[in-house]
């Protein structure tokens, strides 16, 4: 299936993290990272695919998500994905029964579906994921640095600094 909005991306990531913890692939207090792609019609007739990447760190109470740069999806492929979805499809409000990857593999059998971005937009999936990963890491480190409780040593340094002024 293919998710059709940012909420789907976030929800999909959370489900992946929950499943990994439930299956003991990731420990309950280990940091977990998940990725989910989704498509979105940002304006009528313009479809994009994006990645949502989420980091879950229960120990430090951090739950962050970021989105990749949108990558244009040919409109006809999005329409085919939508048309392949029966009206009674249970998840129709949040996704389509046939993913963009499935439509691409059927329509363009010579395209490597693990990196369909390159022939369509000239940038690889790997590059897009690399950038969004860097963003997520930077935000995660920022969150850890600015939300850590002050230690006794930090308090002593502050008191000494106040005495000198």
C-alpha positions as CSV (number, residue, x, y, z in Angstrom):
1,X,0.0,0.0,0.0
2,X,1.0,3.6,-0.4
3,X,0.3,6.2,2.4
4,X,-1.1,9.5,1.2
5,X,-0.2,12.1,3.8
6,X,2.3,13.1,6.4
7,X,0.2,11.7,9.3
8,X,0.5,8.3,7.6
9,X,4.3,8.7,7.5
10,X,4.5,9.5,11.2
11,X,2.0,6.7,12.1
12,X,3.9,4.2,9.9
13,X,7.2,5.1,11.7
14,X,5.6,4.7,15.1
15,X,4.2,1.3,14.1
16,X,7.6,0.2,12.9
17,X,9.2,1.2,16.2
18,X,6.5,-0.5,18.2
19,X,6.8,-3.7,16.2
20,X,10.6,-3.7,16.5
21,X,10.3,-3.3,20.3
22,X,7.6,-5.9,20.6
23,X,9.6,-8.4,18.6
24,X,12.7,-7.6,20.7
25,X,14.6,-6.4,17.6
26,X,15.2,-3.2,19.5
27,X,15.4,-3.2,23.3
28,X,12.8,-1.3,25.3
29,X,15.2,1.5,26.3
30,X,17.3,1.4,23.1
31,X,17.2,4.3,20.6
32,X,15.1,3.3,17.6
33,X,14.9,4.9,14.2
34,X,12.2,4.2,11.6
35,X,11.5,5.4,8.0
36,X,8.3,5.5,6.1
37,X,7.5,7.0,2.7
38,X,4.3,8.5,1.7
39,X,2.8,10.4,-1.3
40,X,0.9,13.6,-1.1
41,X,-1.0,15.8,-3.5
42,X,0.4,19.2,-2.4
43,X,-1.7,21.1,-4.9
44,X,-4.2,19.7,-7.4
45,X,-2.4,17.6,-9.9
46,X,1.0,17.8,-8.2
47,X,2.1,14.7,-6.4
48,X,5.2,14.2,-4.4
49,X,6.8,11.4,-2.4
50,X,8.5,12.2,0.9
51,X,10.2,10.2,3.7
52,X,9.3,10.6,7.3
53,X,12.1,9.6,9.6
54,X,11.5,9.2,13.3
55,X,13.8,8.6,16.3
56,X,12.4,7.2,19.6
57,X,14.5,7.4,22.7
58,X,12.4,6.4,25.7
59,X,15.3,6.8,28.1
60,X,15.7,10.5,27.3
61,X,12.0,11.1,26.5
62,X,12.8,12.1,23.0
63,X,10.4,11.4,20.1
64,X,11.3,13.4,17.0
65,X,10.3,13.2,13.4
66,X,11.5,15.0,10.3
67,X,10.5,14.9,6.6
68,X,12.6,14.7,3.5
69,X,12.6,17.1,0.6
70,X,9.6,16.3,-1.5
71,X,10.3,14.5,-4.8
72,X,7.9,14.9,-7.6
73,X,6.0,11.8,-8.7
74,X,4.6,11.7,-12.3
75,X,0.9,12.5,-12.0
76,X,-0.1,9.5,-14.1
77,X,1.6,7.1,-11.7
78,X,-0.2,8.6,-8.8
79,X,-3.5,8.3,-10.7
80,X,-2.8,4.7,-11.5
81,X,-2.1,4.0,-7.8
82,X,-5.4,5.7,-6.8
83,X,-7.4,3.9,-9.6
84,X,-6.0,0.5,-8.5
85,X,-7.6,1.0,-5.1
86,X,-11.1,-0.4,-4.7
87,X,-13.7,2.0,-3.3
88,X,-14.3,-0.5,-0.4
89,X,-10.5,-0.5,0.5
90,X,-10.5,-0.2,4.3
91,X,-7.5,2.2,4.3
92,X,-8.6,4.4,1.4
93,X,-8.7,7.6,3.5
94,X,-5.0,7.2,4.4
95,X,-3.5,5.2,1.6
96,X,-3.9,3.4,-1.7
97,X,-3.9,-0.4,-2.2
98,X,-1.1,-0.2,-4.8
99,X,2.1,1.6,-3.9
100,X,4.0,4.0,-6.3
101,X,6.8,1.4,-6.3
102,X,4.4,-1.3,-7.6
103,X,3.1,1.0,-10.3
104,X,6.6,2.0,-11.4
105,X,7.8,-1.7,-11.5
106,X,4.7,-2.6,-13.6
107,X,5.1,0.5,-15.9
108,X,8.9,0.6,-16.2
109,X,10.2,-2.9,-15.6
110,X,13.8,-1.7,-16.3
111,X,13.8,0.8,-13.5
112,X,15.5,-0.3,-10.3
113,X,12.7,0.1,-7.8
114,X,15.2,0.5,-4.9
115,X,16.3,3.8,-6.5
116,X,13.6,5.0,-8.8
117,X,14.4,8.7,-7.9
118,X,17.5,8.8,-10.0
119,X,15.9,8.2,-13.4
120,X,12.9,10.3,-12.6
121,X,14.4,13.3,-10.8
122,X,18.2,12.9,-11.0
123,X,18.8,12.5,-7.3
124,X,19.1,9.1,-5.6
125,X,16.9,7.8,-2.8
126,X,20.1,7.3,-0.9
127,X,21.0,11.0,-1.2
128,X,17.6,12.1,0.0
129,X,17.7,9.6,2.9
130,X,21.2,10.8,3.8
131,X,20.1,14.4,4.1
132,X,17.1,13.7,6.2
133,X,19.2,11.4,8.4
134,X,21.7,14.3,9.0
135,X,18.8,16.6,9.9
136,X,17.3,14.1,12.4
137,X,20.7,13.5,14.0
138,X,21.3,17.2,14.4
139,X,17.9,17.8,16.0
140,X,18.3,14.7,18.3
141,X,21.7,15.9,19.5
142,X,20.3,19.4,20.0
143,X,17.4,18.0,22.0
144,X,19.7,16.0,24.2
145,X,22.1,18.9,24.8
146,X,19.4,21.4,25.7
147,X,17.1,19.2,27.7
148,X,19.6,17.5,30.0
149,X,19.2,18.3,33.7
150,X,21.9,20.4,35.2
151,X,24.5,18.4,37.2
152,X,25.9,19.5,40.5
153,X,29.1,20.3,38.7
154,X,27.2,22.7,36.4
155,X,25.6,24.4,39.4
156,X,28.9,24.9,41.1
157,X,30.4,26.5,37.9
158,X,27.4,28.9,37.8
159,X,27.8,29.9,41.4
160,X,31.5,30.5,41.0
161,X,30.8,32.7,37.9
162,X,28.2,34.7,39.9
163,X,30.7,35.3,42.7
164,X,33.3,36.7,40.3
165,X,30.9,39.3,38.9
